[in-house]
């Protein structure tokens, strides 16, 4: 929401009343205004939500996978059987590669976040 608030303030400061054209594309028939303006408004404000949900879901999913595998490995080790011990060691040994994978996902998500933020800033700067 801070991103959208900042972009909205920047856009209003730069374009004044022309900011309203952001919600009604050039060349669109005026008859479609009652339909296009709400759709474009929802699209404009859903950008911040989509960025936050994407980042949050990917970070949460990675942490949940690590937690589930480590808990499963601990339970297998605690079982006291040979098969449980072997399975527990295998589960625990998989934590490092999964950590590396989670870091790679974090890098990709940071890249996507920066690219989308840059595109949103370009849209606010140029008004379509």
Order of alpha helices (4+ residues) and beta strands (2+ residues): alpha-alpha-alpha
